[in-house]
């Protein structure tokens, strides 16, 4: 039997990369998938790929837009994955106060607003899934505020899991994942980074979106899992 048969999965940030691959895998496991993101064109293409009948284009960091999105969803639904947003790097003393505040709080504030709006309409045993990272656990001048922002997420998600039970909450901490975003960030250095990872990672290959999607769907389906952080970086944090 398909693991998510009869369930509804909402993917915020689902038009590309990890979000799109998770939407695709959830649909293959029998779920009805709702895809949200910022770009209407990419959402339309993603919906065709996945077979999703419902999409929404909005900025997940806008609380009013996020609330309106969940208000318009038919209920009940079962799982929400949030991949929107990313880390901010650079020396802390070169950041404006507003940028420091956003770097430390953006992921947490989005997660709280998702929980506030989604949980009352979710089935017991459903789950909220958030994305973090393993790379920010290293302290360096280049990473700057990203290390502090990374450290906030595991205890936050653990505490949230207690507050929203019987709905579950978990955190996926990824290392380098070979996505279109990674390609944009690295540019002509992408191939060199892939080669370096293939040579150094214990798994002998680069982690891709399908790897993270497989973990995400497992966390949705396994109702014994809540309040925890799951690393998926191919061992990158141990050899970097």
Buried (B, 14 or more C-beta within 10 A) or exposed (E): EEBBEEBBBBBBBBBBBBBBBBBBBBBBBBBBBBBBBBEEEBBBBBBEBBEBEBBBBBEBBEBEBBBEBBEEBEEEBBBBBBBBBBBBBBEBEEBEEEBBEBBBEBBBBBBBBBBBBBBEBBBEBBBBBBBBBBBBBEEEEEBBBBBBBBBBBBEBBBEBBEEBBEBBBBBBBBBBBBBEBBEEEBEEEBEEBBEBBEEEBEEEEBBBBBBBBBBBBEBBBEEEBBBBBBBBBBBBBEEB
